[in-house]
Amino acid sequence: MQKVIDSAEALRSAVAAKSGIHELKLRALLERGNELKVATEYTANLPPIEIGSITLVDQVVLVLLAKIVNPRKIIEIGTYKGFTTRLFIENTPEGCDVVSIDLPKGLTAHLAETDERSALSSAEQNDDYLRKRQEIDGEIYLASITEAQRKRLTLVKEDSTKINFKEAFQSAEMIFIDGGHEHQIVRADTENAFGIVKSGVIVWHDYSSKIHGDVTEYLAEFSKSQAVFHVANSLVAFALVNFEL
């Protein structure tokens, strides 16, 4: 059984791995952040309790990775209501652009509105529920961001799997994959991400999810040729691309 990475020292050693899923305690990532002297303050709202939200631990991991990588551009696949979009825009400097991608209404208008109980019954119904709620509610968490923050933000209404990332975005140093959770969508989003990140981090949400098993299954296969790190007690996994943590 693989040992859980529980310190910054163990983490520094583990990043040299070429493959495998590596379990990582949040403490180890925090210790590494302290060694790199990243700012410890961050801005966040209390975690939403609705379906499709992220936990407090997920928030900390995303902000910490953004602070460590210090990206010039973050691309988020799956805006939903804009909670993590806002998290990125509020915790990155003026020189960082944030692009967030979600489906246009034309691709979700046919979906029926369902209740939360139905959304918890299967991965497919869960994704359809989230797509419909995004269409109805929109990016409510972005309503009160500042004008300066809004200038750094680009909302893209397209199917992420149909976008030519190189033509549309050229490059990015951090990509957060949290759109459709079906195996083929996760694969397409991952391939698009690796096509434009030359140095930085690619992050997946819903690894180890009880509903979205395709993410975990895909990364198990993907990790045969690329080291992937999963932060314990979170739904966040990430891979480094030509970046020394």
Secondary structure, DSSP 8 states (H G I E B T S, - for coil): ----B-SHHHHHHHTT--SSEEEE-HHHHHHHHHHTT------------STT---HHHHHHHHHHHHHH--SEEEEE--TTSHHHHHHHHSS-TT-EEEEEE--GGGTTTS----HHHHTS-HHHHHHHHHHHHHHH-SGGGTT--HHHHHTEEEEES-GGGS-HHHHH---SEEEE-S--SHHHHHHHHHHHHHH-SSEEEEEE-TT-SS-HHHHHHHHHHTTSS-EEEETTSSEEEEEES---
